[in-house]
Each structure stands twice: as structure tokens, then as C-alpha cells.
Amino acid sequence: MSVYPDMKTVAILICLISCTYAASRMERPPAPGPENTIKNVAGKDINARFAEPDSFKRIWQDSGSFGYYLRHLPLKADGALVAYFNGETKQPGDVYCAVVDMPISNKDLQQCADAVMRLRGEYLFSRGAYEKISFRFTGDGRMHGFKEYAGNDYSYNKFRKYMEYVFGYANTASLKKQLKPVPFSSMQIGDVLVQSGNPYGHAVIVVDICKNAKGEKMYMLAQSYMPAQETQILLSPGTQSPWYAAPERSTIVTPEWTFDTSDLRRW
């Protein structure tokens, strides 16, 4: 008698192994991560353009909150390029996946910390909270508010002039002093990662957060950079997704800067 199984037995064994393997794959959902993000190219804002990774859900935000405002920032059409202040464009490469639809001036002013302050100022202006629009200057260390600058003119045009005034006298160092440090584990939408360096630092802002049933967070970042350029939604390095997973170590690597978890600040 032959010690080898006949062809029919081999076929049955292959079928059983294949079915068992397929069933095991069906029972295990894809690992949560940025690679599972669904992109809706027709989405007009952050919330509509980018779905959460598998098993994650966006954290709730009150409709009047800064977090809600940032999550619903309008975006330019999918594939739009970041424009510099001089009209030239920045290729996306592995840096960004969307452009915030918020025009900048033709002056080399709205760089990294400036874009963060602009978003905060735009939110407060949209709420009519003029008395809260105030930023620390580098030279005198004082807060300079929109109301004292505007006089009785609270028009949007005056607000834009005020913000350019701020951009000329504030930077990452003054922004870092204005904001309060918070533990990375308590990150909220609107928090800022900021480093003040010599001669340069950098700042990015958290524009969205989602969480899974285990309490694990993923977050989205926006930035401007040098020279002055439109605000952009950053890619998570090594992926084609804007969602960042909580770092295993204390360093947070973004396409154009590396931060530490201790760099997190709050308004």
C-alpha cells in the first residue's frame, strides 16, 4: 500500500486549510491605523474630506467650540497645491494632503506660528469675541488685543490688518510663552505643538481627534511654514493619511519638523 495520500485526499486537505485561513482572516478586522482612512475627494471641509480610521470615532465637539471650528475648516478642492505668498506653489510630496481654503496676503508674514494665531483669531472673530483676540509680542512681552488696535472698527478688513500687525511682532517664542503646557495624554483639538529655537522654531495645531473603544487617540495636524504659505493638513509620515497615532516614544515626527510630547500647549 502506498504511504502517500491520493489526489482526492490532498485536494480536501488544501480546501480545509484554505477555508480555515480565510475564516481566520475574516474573524480578524484590519488593524486600526492611518492606512485604513477613507478619503472623500468631494468633501468640502476636514470632517467631510477625511473619515476616521477603522474602529475610531471622532470625539464630540460643541458646535460653538474652537474644536468644532477647526474640524470644519474649509478645504480647497482635492489636489490643490499650497500657494506661497508670492504666488508660487509648494508640491505636496510627502508633506500635505489638503489645503485650508483661507487666503493669505502677498507679504512674507503668515508663517508657522502666525497660521496658528490666525486660526485662533478667525475663530474668535467669527464668534464676535473681539475682547478675547489678543496675542503676546516678542519685544515687550505684552499682550496686544484687537480691540485696542481696532478702535471702533470691527470689520473683517480691520481684523486682517490687525493679524498682519501681530505677525510682524509675534513668533514661536512669544506664542510658546502665551500658551500653557498640558500633558500629551490630555490632548484636545486646538492644542498646539510649539518649539522656540535659535534662530527658528516651529508650531503646528491639532485640528481633529478621534478615539477608539480602548481610549487610544489619533489626531490631525495643520501648519504653515517658511516662506509664508497657505495652511495645510499634514500627512502622517510613511502613510497617505492625515491621522497621527500616539507616539511610542516622546518624539513626534512630522514631515518638516520633529517635536517632543512635552511641546504640547493650550490656549
PyRosetta script that sets phi, psi and omega in degrees:
from pyrosetta import init, pose_from_sequence

init()
pose = pose_from_sequence("MSVYPDMKTVAILICLISCTYAASRMERPPAPGPENTIKNVAGKDINARFAEPDSFKRIWQDSGSFGYYLRHLPLKADGALVAYFNGETKQPGDVYCAVVDMPISNKDLQQCADAVMRLRGEYLFSRGAYEKISFRFTGDGRMHGFKEYAGNDYSYNKFRKYMEYVFGYANTASLKKQLKPVPFSSMQIGDVLVQSGNPYGHAVIVVDICKNAKGEKMYMLAQSYMPAQETQILLSPGTQSPWYAAPERSTIVTPEWTFDTSDLRRW")
pose.set_psi(1, 140.1)
pose.set_omega(1, -179.5)
pose.set_phi(2, -72.5)
pose.set_psi(2, 142.3)
pose.set_omega(2, 178.3)
pose.set_phi(3, -87.8)
pose.set_psi(3, -5.4)
pose.set_omega(3, -178.1)
pose.set_phi(4, -94.6)
pose.set_psi(4, 141.8)
pose.set_omega(4, 178.5)
pose.set_phi(5, -67.8)
pose.set_psi(5, 149.2)
pose.set_omega(5, 177.0)
pose.set_phi(6, -73.8)
pose.set_psi(6, 169.9)
pose.set_omega(6, -174.8)
pose.set_phi(7, -62.8)
pose.set_psi(7, -33.5)
pose.set_omega(7, 179.9)
pose.set_phi(8, -65.1)
pose.set_psi(8, -42.4)
pose.set_omega(8, 179.2)
pose.set_phi(9, -64.6)
pose.set_psi(9, -40.9)
pose.set_omega(9, 178.6)
pose.set_phi(10, -61.1)
pose.set_psi(10, -44.0)
pose.set_omega(10, -179.6)
pose.set_phi(11, -61.4)
pose.set_psi(11, -40.7)
pose.set_omega(11, 179.9)
pose.set_phi(12, -65.0)
pose.set_psi(12, -43.3)
pose.set_omega(12, 179.9)
pose.set_phi(13, -62.0)
pose.set_psi(13, -43.0)
pose.set_omega(13, 179.2)
pose.set_phi(14, -62.0)
pose.set_psi(14, -42.2)
pose.set_omega(14, -179.8)
pose.set_phi(15, -62.9)
pose.set_psi(15, -43.0)
pose.set_omega(15, -179.6)
pose.set_phi(16, -63.8)
pose.set_psi(16, -43.4)
pose.set_omega(16, 179.9)
pose.set_phi(17, -64.2)
pose.set_psi(17, -44.1)
pose.set_omega(17, -178.6)
pose.set_phi(18, -64.0)
pose.set_psi(18, -44.0)
pose.set_omega(18, -179.1)
pose.set_phi(19, -65.6)
pose.set_psi(19, -40.1)
pose.set_omega(19, 178.8)
pose.set_phi(20, -63.1)
pose.set_psi(20, -42.1)
pose.set_omega(20, 179.4)
pose.set_phi(21, -64.9)
pose.set_psi(21, -44.0)
pose.set_omega(21, -179.7)
pose.set_phi(22, -63.6)
pose.set_psi(22, -41.8)
pose.set_omega(22, 179.7)
pose.set_phi(23, -63.7)
pose.set_psi(23, -40.1)
pose.set_omega(23, 180.0)
pose.set_phi(24, -64.5)
pose.set_psi(24, -35.4)
pose.set_omega(24, 178.4)
pose.set_phi(25, -69.2)
pose.set_psi(25, -36.8)
pose.set_omega(25, 179.8)
pose.set_phi(26, -68.3)
pose.set_psi(26, -32.4)
pose.set_omega(26, -178.3)
pose.set_phi(27, -74.4)
pose.set_psi(27, -22.8)
pose.set_omega(27, -178.9)
pose.set_phi(28, -102.8)
pose.set_psi(28, 110.3)
pose.set_omega(28, 178.0)
pose.set_phi(29, -67.1)
pose.set_psi(29, 160.0)
pose.set_omega(29, 178.5)
pose.set_phi(30, -58.0)
pose.set_psi(30, 142.6)
pose.set_omega(30, 179.2)
pose.set_phi(31, -62.0)
pose.set_psi(31, 132.9)
pose.set_omega(31, 179.4)
pose.set_phi(32, -61.3)
pose.set_psi(32, 138.3)
pose.set_omega(32, -179.7)
pose.set_phi(33, 174.9)
pose.set_psi(33, 167.6)
pose.set_omega(33, -175.4)
pose.set_phi(34, -63.3)
pose.set_psi(34, -22.3)
pose.set_omega(34, -178.0)
pose.set_phi(35, -67.7)
pose.set_psi(35, -14.1)
pose.set_omega(35, -178.6)
pose.set_phi(36, -97.2)
pose.set_psi(36, 9.1)
pose.set_omega(36, -180.0)
pose.set_phi(37, -68.8)
pose.set_psi(37, 135.6)
pose.set_omega(37, 176.4)
pose.set_phi(38, -98.3)
pose.set_psi(38, 130.2)
pose.set_omega(38, -179.6)
pose.set_phi(39, -107.0)
pose.set_psi(39, 125.1)
pose.set_omega(39, 175.7)
pose.set_phi(40, -101.1)
pose.set_psi(40, 101.4)
pose.set_omega(40, -173.4)
pose.set_phi(41, -63.3)
pose.set_psi(41, -19.8)
pose.set_omega(41, 179.8)
pose.set_phi(42, -87.0)
pose.set_psi(42, -7.1)
pose.set_omega(42, -177.6)
pose.set_phi(43, -62.8)
pose.set_psi(43, 133.7)
pose.set_omega(43, -175.0)
pose.set_phi(44, -90.9)
pose.set_psi(44, -15.2)
pose.set_omega(44, 178.4)
pose.set_phi(45, -138.2)
pose.set_psi(45, 177.8)
pose.set_omega(45, -176.7)
pose.set_phi(46, -58.0)
pose.set_psi(46, -46.7)
pose.set_omega(46, -177.1)
pose.set_phi(47, -59.5)
pose.set_psi(47, -42.1)
pose.set_omega(47, -177.3)
pose.set_phi(48, -81.4)
pose.set_psi(48, -29.7)
pose.set_omega(48, -176.1)
pose.set_phi(49, -75.3)
pose.set_psi(49, -40.3)
pose.set_omega(49, -172.1)
pose.set_phi(50, -121.5)
pose.set_psi(50, 117.1)
pose.set_omega(50, 174.6)
pose.set_phi(51, -78.4)
pose.set_psi(51, 165.1)
pose.set_omega(51, 177.6)
pose.set_phi(52, -74.8)
pose.set_psi(52, 153.4)
pose.set_omega(52, 171.0)
pose.set_phi(53, -62.0)
pose.set_psi(53, 159.7)
pose.set_omega(53, -179.9)
pose.set_phi(54, -52.7)
pose.set_psi(54, 137.0)
pose.set_omega(54, 177.4)
pose.set_phi(55, 74.2)
pose.set_psi(55, 1.7)
pose.set_omega(55, 177.6)
pose.set_phi(56, -107.5)
pose.set_psi(56, 148.6)
pose.set_omega(56, 176.6)
pose.set_phi(57, -131.3)
pose.set_psi(57, 141.6)
pose.set_omega(57, 177.4)
pose.set_phi(58, -61.8)
pose.set_psi(58, 141.4)
pose.set_omega(58, 176.3)
pose.set_phi(59, -74.3)
pose.set_psi(59, 145.8)
pose.set_omega(59, -175.9)
pose.set_phi(60, -68.2)
pose.set_psi(60, 142.3)
pose.set_omega(60, 176.8)
pose.set_phi(61, -134.2)
pose.set_psi(61, 133.1)
pose.set_omega(61, 174.4)
pose.set_phi(62, -62.0)
pose.set_psi(62, 143.2)
pose.set_omega(62, -174.0)
pose.set_phi(63, -64.2)
pose.set_psi(63, -18.2)
pose.set_omega(63, 178.8)
pose.set_phi(64, -98.6)
pose.set_psi(64, 4.6)
pose.set_omega(64, -173.4)
pose.set_phi(65, -86.3)
pose.set_psi(65, 161.3)
pose.set_omega(65, 174.9)
pose.set_phi(66, -61.6)
pose.set_psi(66, -38.5)
pose.set_omega(66, 179.3)
pose.set_phi(67, -60.7)
pose.set_psi(67, -42.8)
pose.set_omega(67, 179.4)
pose.set_phi(68, -65.0)
pose.set_psi(68, -42.4)
pose.set_omega(68, 179.0)
pose.set_phi(69, -58.3)
pose.set_psi(69, -46.9)
pose.set_omega(69, -178.0)
pose.set_phi(70, -67.3)
pose.set_psi(70, -40.9)
pose.set_omega(70, 179.5)
pose.set_phi(71, -61.8)
pose.set_psi(71, -26.6)
pose.set_omega(71, -178.0)
pose.set_phi(72, -107.9)
pose.set_psi(72, 24.3)
pose.set_omega(72, 174.6)
pose.set_phi(73, -57.8)
pose.set_psi(73, 132.6)
pose.set_omega(73, 178.7)
pose.set_phi(74, -69.3)
pose.set_psi(74, 143.4)
pose.set_omega(74, -179.6)
pose.set_phi(75, -116.5)
pose.set_psi(75, 147.3)
pose.set_omega(75, 171.6)
pose.set_phi(76, -68.6)
pose.set_psi(76, 165.9)
pose.set_omega(76, -179.2)
pose.set_phi(77, -55.0)
pose.set_psi(77, 146.8)
pose.set_omega(77, 179.7)
pose.set_phi(78, -54.5)
pose.set_psi(78, 133.5)
pose.set_omega(78, -179.5)
pose.set_phi(79, 92.9)
pose.set_psi(79, -5.8)
pose.set_omega(79, 178.3)
pose.set_phi(80, -63.3)
pose.set_psi(80, 146.5)
pose.set_omega(80, 179.6)
pose.set_phi(81, -97.4)
pose.set_psi(81, 146.5)
pose.set_omega(81, 174.0)
pose.set_phi(82, -65.2)
pose.set_psi(82, 131.6)
pose.set_omega(82, 177.7)
pose.set_phi(83, -99.2)
pose.set_psi(83, 135.7)
pose.set_omega(83, 170.1)
pose.set_phi(84, -79.6)
pose.set_psi(84, 167.2)
pose.set_omega(84, -178.9)
pose.set_phi(85, -59.2)
pose.set_psi(85, -26.8)
pose.set_omega(85, -177.1)
pose.set_phi(86, -93.5)
pose.set_psi(86, 7.4)
pose.set_omega(86, 177.5)
pose.set_phi(87, 93.6)
pose.set_psi(87, -13.2)
pose.set_omega(87, 175.5)
pose.set_phi(88, -71.9)
pose.set_psi(88, 166.7)
pose.set_omega(88, -175.4)
pose.set_phi(89, -121.3)
pose.set_psi(89, 156.0)
pose.set_omega(89, -179.7)
pose.set_phi(90, -109.3)
pose.set_psi(90, 120.8)
pose.set_omega(90, 178.7)
pose.set_phi(91, -67.8)
pose.set_psi(91, 141.8)
pose.set_omega(91, -175.3)
pose.set_phi(92, -66.4)
pose.set_psi(92, -39.2)
pose.set_omega(92, -178.3)
pose.set_phi(93, 49.8)
pose.set_psi(93, -130.4)
pose.set_omega(93, 175.8)
pose.set_phi(94, -107.8)
pose.set_psi(94, 29.2)
pose.set_omega(94, -175.0)
pose.set_phi(95, -99.9)
pose.set_psi(95, -53.4)
pose.set_omega(95, -173.1)
pose.set_phi(96, -135.9)
pose.set_psi(96, 160.2)
pose.set_omega(96, -178.1)
pose.set_phi(97, -125.9)
pose.set_psi(97, -3.0)
pose.set_omega(97, 178.2)
pose.set_phi(98, -162.9)
pose.set_psi(98, 157.8)
pose.set_omega(98, -178.4)
pose.set_phi(99, -121.3)
pose.set_psi(99, 127.4)
pose.set_omega(99, 178.4)
pose.set_phi(100, -69.2)
pose.set_psi(100, 132.0)
pose.set_omega(100, -177.4)
pose.set_phi(101, -84.7)
pose.set_psi(101, 77.4)
pose.set_omega(101, -179.0)
pose.set_phi(102, -144.7)
pose.set_psi(102, 104.8)
pose.set_omega(102, -172.4)
pose.set_phi(103, -62.4)
pose.set_psi(103, 148.8)
pose.set_omega(103, 175.1)
pose.set_phi(104, -115.7)
pose.set_psi(104, 168.2)
pose.set_omega(104, -178.9)
pose.set_phi(105, -84.2)
pose.set_psi(105, 179.3)
pose.set_omega(105, 178.6)
pose.set_phi(106, -93.8)
pose.set_psi(106, 23.6)
pose.set_omega(106, 176.9)
pose.set_phi(107, -111.0)
pose.set_psi(107, 148.4)
pose.set_omega(107, -178.6)
pose.set_phi(108, -81.2)
pose.set_psi(108, 68.3)
pose.set_omega(108, -173.9)
pose.set_phi(109, -120.5)
pose.set_psi(109, -46.7)
pose.set_omega(109, -172.8)
pose.set_phi(110, -81.4)
pose.set_psi(110, 86.3)
pose.set_omega(110, 178.4)
pose.set_phi(111, -100.8)
pose.set_psi(111, -145.7)
pose.set_omega(111, -168.3)
pose.set_phi(112, -67.5)
pose.set_psi(112, -61.7)
pose.set_omega(112, -179.4)
pose.set_phi(113, -64.1)
pose.set_psi(113, -32.3)
pose.set_omega(113, -179.7)
pose.set_phi(114, -63.2)
pose.set_psi(114, -41.6)
pose.set_omega(114, 179.3)
pose.set_phi(115, -63.9)
pose.set_psi(115, -37.6)
pose.set_omega(115, 177.6)
pose.set_phi(116, -63.8)
pose.set_psi(116, -46.6)
pose.set_omega(116, 178.6)
pose.set_phi(117, -65.5)
pose.set_psi(117, -36.4)
pose.set_omega(117, 178.0)
pose.set_phi(118, -59.8)
pose.set_psi(118, -45.8)
pose.set_omega(118, -179.3)
pose.set_phi(119, -63.2)
pose.set_psi(119, -41.8)
pose.set_omega(119, 178.1)
pose.set_phi(120, -64.1)
pose.set_psi(120, -44.8)
pose.set_omega(120, 179.5)
pose.set_phi(121, -63.9)
pose.set_psi(121, -42.5)
pose.set_omega(121, 179.9)
pose.set_phi(122, -61.4)
pose.set_psi(122, -41.7)
pose.set_omega(122, 178.7)
pose.set_phi(123, -61.7)
pose.set_psi(123, -50.3)
pose.set_omega(123, -178.4)
pose.set_phi(124, -64.4)
pose.set_psi(124, -38.2)
pose.set_omega(124, 177.9)
pose.set_phi(125, -63.3)
pose.set_psi(125, -41.4)
pose.set_omega(125, -179.5)
pose.set_phi(126, -64.1)
pose.set_psi(126, -24.3)
pose.set_omega(126, 179.2)
pose.set_phi(127, -92.5)
pose.set_psi(127, -2.7)
pose.set_omega(127, -177.2)
pose.set_phi(128, 73.0)
pose.set_psi(128, 17.1)
pose.set_omega(128, -178.3)
pose.set_phi(129, -90.2)
pose.set_psi(129, 60.2)
pose.set_omega(129, -173.5)
pose.set_phi(130, -61.0)
pose.set_psi(130, -33.9)
pose.set_omega(130, -177.0)
pose.set_phi(131, -70.0)
pose.set_psi(131, -17.3)
pose.set_omega(131, -179.8)
pose.set_phi(132, -92.5)
pose.set_psi(132, -7.0)
pose.set_omega(132, 179.9)
pose.set_phi(133, -82.7)
pose.set_psi(133, 102.5)
pose.set_omega(133, -174.8)
pose.set_phi(134, -158.5)
pose.set_psi(134, 138.1)
pose.set_omega(134, -176.7)
pose.set_phi(135, -136.8)
pose.set_psi(135, 147.9)
pose.set_omega(135, -179.1)
pose.set_phi(136, -80.0)
pose.set_psi(136, 137.7)
pose.set_omega(136, 177.2)
pose.set_phi(137, -96.8)
pose.set_psi(137, 153.7)
pose.set_omega(137, -177.8)
pose.set_phi(138, -72.5)
pose.set_psi(138, -45.3)
pose.set_omega(138, -172.2)
pose.set_phi(139, -64.3)
pose.set_psi(139, -55.8)
pose.set_omega(139, -175.7)
pose.set_phi(140, -98.8)
pose.set_psi(140, -6.8)
pose.set_omega(140, 178.9)
pose.set_phi(141, 72.3)
pose.set_psi(141, 5.4)
pose.set_omega(141, -178.0)
pose.set_phi(142, -91.4)
pose.set_psi(142, 157.9)
pose.set_omega(142, 171.8)
pose.set_phi(143, -83.9)
pose.set_psi(143, 136.4)
pose.set_omega(143, 180.0)
pose.set_phi(144, -123.3)
pose.set_psi(144, 115.0)
pose.set_omega(144, -172.0)
pose.set_phi(145, -95.8)
pose.set_psi(145, 157.2)
pose.set_omega(145, 178.2)
pose.set_phi(146, -63.6)
pose.set_psi(146, -38.7)
pose.set_omega(146, -176.4)
pose.set_phi(147, -63.4)
pose.set_psi(147, -41.5)
pose.set_omega(147, -179.9)
pose.set_phi(148, -69.8)
pose.set_psi(148, -27.9)
pose.set_omega(148, 178.1)
pose.set_phi(149, -78.5)
pose.set_psi(149, -39.2)
pose.set_omega(149, -170.6)
pose.set_phi(150, -78.3)
pose.set_psi(150, -24.7)
pose.set_omega(150, -171.8)
pose.set_phi(151, 67.0)
pose.set_psi(151, -119.2)
pose.set_omega(151, 176.5)
pose.set_phi(152, -106.4)
pose.set_psi(152, 10.0)
pose.set_omega(152, -178.1)
pose.set_phi(153, -101.9)
pose.set_psi(153, 100.1)
pose.set_omega(153, -179.5)
pose.set_phi(154, -103.5)
pose.set_psi(154, 30.8)
pose.set_omega(154, 179.3)
pose.set_phi(155, -74.1)
pose.set_psi(155, 160.6)
pose.set_omega(155, 178.1)
pose.set_phi(156, -65.4)
pose.set_psi(156, -35.4)
pose.set_omega(156, 178.1)
pose.set_phi(157, -60.5)
pose.set_psi(157, -41.3)
pose.set_omega(157, 178.0)
pose.set_phi(158, -66.8)
pose.set_psi(158, -38.6)
pose.set_omega(158, 177.7)
pose.set_phi(159, -60.7)
pose.set_psi(159, -44.5)
pose.set_omega(159, 179.3)
pose.set_phi(160, -62.5)
pose.set_psi(160, -38.1)
pose.set_omega(160, 177.3)
pose.set_phi(161, -66.0)
pose.set_psi(161, -39.4)
pose.set_omega(161, 177.1)
pose.set_phi(162, -61.4)
pose.set_psi(162, -43.9)
pose.set_omega(162, -178.4)
pose.set_phi(163, -63.7)
pose.set_psi(163, -37.9)
pose.set_omega(163, 177.3)
pose.set_phi(164, -68.1)
pose.set_psi(164, -33.6)
pose.set_omega(164, 173.1)
pose.set_phi(165, -60.7)
pose.set_psi(165, -44.7)
pose.set_omega(165, 178.1)
pose.set_phi(166, -62.1)
pose.set_psi(166, -45.6)
pose.set_omega(166, -177.4)
pose.set_phi(167, -57.4)
pose.set_psi(167, -30.6)
pose.set_omega(167, -178.2)
pose.set_phi(168, -75.7)
pose.set_psi(168, -18.0)
pose.set_omega(168, -173.6)
pose.set_phi(169, -125.2)
pose.set_psi(169, -2.2)
pose.set_omega(169, 179.0)
pose.set_phi(170, -120.5)
pose.set_psi(170, 156.7)
pose.set_omega(170, 178.9)
pose.set_phi(171, -155.4)
pose.set_psi(171, -165.9)
pose.set_omega(171, -178.4)
pose.set_phi(172, -62.4)
pose.set_psi(172, -35.6)
pose.set_omega(172, -178.5)
pose.set_phi(173, -65.2)
pose.set_psi(173, -45.9)
pose.set_omega(173, -179.2)
pose.set_phi(174, -71.3)
pose.set_psi(174, -35.1)
pose.set_omega(174, 177.9)
pose.set_phi(175, -64.2)
pose.set_psi(175, -42.6)
pose.set_omega(175, 179.7)
pose.set_phi(176, -61.4)
pose.set_psi(176, -39.0)
pose.set_omega(176, 179.0)
pose.set_phi(177, -69.6)
pose.set_psi(177, -31.5)
pose.set_omega(177, -179.5)
pose.set_phi(178, -72.5)
pose.set_psi(178, -34.4)
pose.set_omega(178, -175.3)
pose.set_phi(179, -89.5)
pose.set_psi(179, 159.1)
pose.set_omega(179, -178.1)
pose.set_phi(180, -104.3)
pose.set_psi(180, 135.0)
pose.set_omega(180, 178.1)
pose.set_phi(181, -66.4)
pose.set_psi(181, 142.5)
pose.set_omega(181, 177.4)
pose.set_phi(182, -136.1)
pose.set_psi(182, 152.2)
pose.set_omega(182, 177.4)
pose.set_phi(183, -63.4)
pose.set_psi(183, 141.4)
pose.set_omega(183, -179.0)
pose.set_phi(184, -60.4)
pose.set_psi(184, -32.5)
pose.set_omega(184, -178.6)
pose.set_phi(185, -65.4)
pose.set_psi(185, -19.5)
pose.set_omega(185, -178.8)
pose.set_phi(186, -100.8)
pose.set_psi(186, 16.6)
pose.set_omega(186, -176.3)
pose.set_phi(187, -47.9)
pose.set_psi(187, 135.8)
pose.set_omega(187, 175.1)
pose.set_phi(188, -125.7)
pose.set_psi(188, 159.6)
pose.set_omega(188, 173.4)
pose.set_phi(189, -62.4)
pose.set_psi(189, 136.0)
pose.set_omega(189, -177.1)
pose.set_phi(190, 100.6)
pose.set_psi(190, -15.5)
pose.set_omega(190, 175.4)
pose.set_phi(191, -67.3)
pose.set_psi(191, 159.8)
pose.set_omega(191, -172.7)
pose.set_phi(192, -128.6)
pose.set_psi(192, 133.9)
pose.set_omega(192, 167.8)
pose.set_phi(193, -93.9)
pose.set_psi(193, 119.2)
pose.set_omega(193, -174.5)
pose.set_phi(194, -140.3)
pose.set_psi(194, 133.5)
pose.set_omega(194, 172.6)
pose.set_phi(195, -124.6)
pose.set_psi(195, 135.9)
pose.set_omega(195, 174.8)
pose.set_phi(196, -107.4)
pose.set_psi(196, 113.4)
pose.set_omega(196, -176.3)
pose.set_phi(197, -110.1)
pose.set_psi(197, -176.2)
pose.set_omega(197, 178.2)
pose.set_phi(198, -127.6)
pose.set_psi(198, 105.2)
pose.set_omega(198, 11.4)
pose.set_phi(199, -92.4)
pose.set_psi(199, -13.5)
pose.set_omega(199, -172.8)
pose.set_phi(200, -121.0)
pose.set_psi(200, 153.6)
pose.set_omega(200, 170.2)
pose.set_phi(201, -128.2)
pose.set_psi(201, -164.7)
pose.set_omega(201, 178.5)
pose.set_phi(202, -153.7)
pose.set_psi(202, 156.6)
pose.set_omega(202, 178.4)
pose.set_phi(203, -145.6)
pose.set_psi(203, 137.5)
pose.set_omega(203, 172.8)
pose.set_phi(204, -132.2)
pose.set_psi(204, 156.8)
pose.set_omega(204, -176.2)
pose.set_phi(205, -121.1)
pose.set_psi(205, 141.6)
pose.set_omega(205, 177.6)
pose.set_phi(206, -78.1)
pose.set_psi(206, 118.9)
pose.set_omega(206, -176.4)
pose.set_phi(207, -109.7)
pose.set_psi(207, -5.8)
pose.set_omega(207, 175.3)
pose.set_phi(208, -165.2)
pose.set_psi(208, 154.8)
pose.set_omega(208, 177.7)
pose.set_phi(209, -144.6)
pose.set_psi(209, 140.2)
pose.set_omega(209, 170.9)
pose.set_phi(210, -130.5)
pose.set_psi(210, 163.7)
pose.set_omega(210, -173.2)
pose.set_phi(211, -145.8)
pose.set_psi(211, 149.3)
pose.set_omega(211, 175.8)
pose.set_phi(212, -104.0)
pose.set_psi(212, -177.7)
pose.set_omega(212, -175.9)
pose.set_phi(213, -64.7)
pose.set_psi(213, -22.5)
pose.set_omega(213, 178.5)
pose.set_phi(214, -82.6)
pose.set_psi(214, -5.8)
pose.set_omega(214, -177.9)
pose.set_phi(215, 88.0)
pose.set_psi(215, 5.2)
pose.set_omega(215, 178.5)
pose.set_phi(216, -74.8)
pose.set_psi(216, 137.1)
pose.set_omega(216, -177.6)
pose.set_phi(217, -107.0)
pose.set_psi(217, 150.0)
pose.set_omega(217, 165.1)
pose.set_phi(218, -128.3)
pose.set_psi(218, 150.1)
pose.set_omega(218, -172.1)
pose.set_phi(219, -141.2)
pose.set_psi(219, 162.3)
pose.set_omega(219, -177.1)
pose.set_phi(220, -122.2)
pose.set_psi(220, 142.4)
pose.set_omega(220, -175.3)
pose.set_phi(221, -122.8)
pose.set_psi(221, 147.6)
pose.set_omega(221, 174.8)
pose.set_phi(222, -128.6)
pose.set_psi(222, 151.9)
pose.set_omega(222, -179.4)
pose.set_phi(223, -152.0)
pose.set_psi(223, 161.3)
pose.set_omega(223, 155.1)
pose.set_phi(224, -114.2)
pose.set_psi(224, -179.5)
pose.set_omega(224, -176.8)
pose.set_phi(225, -156.1)
pose.set_psi(225, -169.7)
pose.set_omega(225, 178.9)
pose.set_phi(226, -104.6)
pose.set_psi(226, 139.5)
pose.set_omega(226, -8.4)
pose.set_phi(227, -68.2)
pose.set_psi(227, 177.3)
pose.set_omega(227, -176.0)
pose.set_phi(228, -52.1)
pose.set_psi(228, 135.3)
pose.set_omega(228, -175.1)
pose.set_phi(229, -155.3)
pose.set_psi(229, 164.4)
pose.set_omega(229, 179.6)
pose.set_phi(230, -64.4)
pose.set_psi(230, 152.3)
pose.set_omega(230, 179.4)
pose.set_phi(231, -71.4)
pose.set_psi(231, 138.9)
pose.set_omega(231, -174.5)
pose.set_phi(232, -131.2)
pose.set_psi(232, 151.7)
pose.set_omega(232, 175.8)
pose.set_phi(233, -90.3)
pose.set_psi(233, 121.6)
pose.set_omega(233, -172.9)
pose.set_phi(234, -78.9)
pose.set_psi(234, 144.7)
pose.set_omega(234, 169.9)
pose.set_phi(235, -79.2)
pose.set_psi(235, 146.8)
pose.set_omega(235, 169.9)
pose.set_phi(236, -77.6)
pose.set_psi(236, 122.8)
pose.set_omega(236, -174.4)
pose.set_phi(237, -52.0)
pose.set_psi(237, 135.2)
pose.set_omega(237, 179.6)
pose.set_phi(238, 84.6)
pose.set_psi(238, 2.8)
pose.set_omega(238, 179.7)
pose.set_phi(239, -133.5)
pose.set_psi(239, 176.0)
pose.set_omega(239, 171.6)
pose.set_phi(240, -113.3)
pose.set_psi(240, 33.7)
pose.set_omega(240, -177.2)
pose.set_phi(241, -124.6)
pose.set_psi(241, 150.1)
pose.set_omega(241, 175.6)
pose.set_phi(242, -86.4)
pose.set_psi(242, -3.6)
pose.set_omega(242, -175.3)
pose.set_phi(243, -86.1)
pose.set_psi(243, 125.7)
pose.set_omega(243, 177.9)
pose.set_phi(244, -100.2)
pose.set_psi(244, 131.7)
pose.set_omega(244, 174.0)
pose.set_phi(245, -83.7)
pose.set_psi(245, 153.7)
pose.set_omega(245, 176.6)
pose.set_phi(246, -57.8)
pose.set_psi(246, 131.5)
pose.set_omega(246, -174.7)
pose.set_phi(247, -68.3)
pose.set_psi(247, 145.2)
pose.set_omega(247, 176.2)
pose.set_phi(248, -73.1)
pose.set_psi(248, -29.9)
pose.set_omega(248, 177.0)
pose.set_phi(249, -114.7)
pose.set_psi(249, -169.2)
pose.set_omega(249, -175.3)
pose.set_phi(250, -83.7)
pose.set_psi(250, -9.5)
pose.set_omega(250, -177.2)
pose.set_phi(251, -91.3)
pose.set_psi(251, 142.5)
pose.set_omega(251, 176.9)
pose.set_phi(252, -119.4)
pose.set_psi(252, 111.2)
pose.set_omega(252, -176.9)
pose.set_phi(253, -94.1)
pose.set_psi(253, 120.1)
pose.set_omega(253, 172.9)
pose.set_phi(254, -111.2)
pose.set_psi(254, 167.9)
pose.set_omega(254, -174.1)
pose.set_phi(255, -57.0)
pose.set_psi(255, -30.5)
pose.set_omega(255, -175.4)
pose.set_phi(256, -125.3)
pose.set_psi(256, 8.8)
pose.set_omega(256, 178.9)
pose.set_phi(257, -163.7)
pose.set_psi(257, 153.8)
pose.set_omega(257, 174.2)
pose.set_phi(258, -117.6)
pose.set_psi(258, 125.8)
pose.set_omega(258, -179.9)
pose.set_phi(259, -109.0)
pose.set_psi(259, 171.6)
pose.set_omega(259, 171.4)
pose.set_phi(260, -114.0)
pose.set_psi(260, 152.2)
pose.set_omega(260, 179.6)
pose.set_phi(261, -60.6)
pose.set_psi(261, -24.0)
pose.set_omega(261, 178.4)
pose.set_phi(262, -74.5)
pose.set_psi(262, -5.0)
pose.set_omega(262, 179.7)
pose.set_phi(263, -83.5)
pose.set_psi(263, -0.7)
pose.set_omega(263, -175.9)
pose.set_phi(264, -74.8)
pose.set_psi(264, 131.5)
pose.set_omega(264, -178.9)
pose.set_phi(265, -131.7)
pose.set_psi(265, 162.2)
pose.set_omega(265, -179.2)
pose.set_phi(266, -136.0)
pose.set_psi(266, 147.5)
pose.set_omega(266, 176.6)
pose.set_phi(267, -66.8)
pose.dump_pdb("model.pdb")
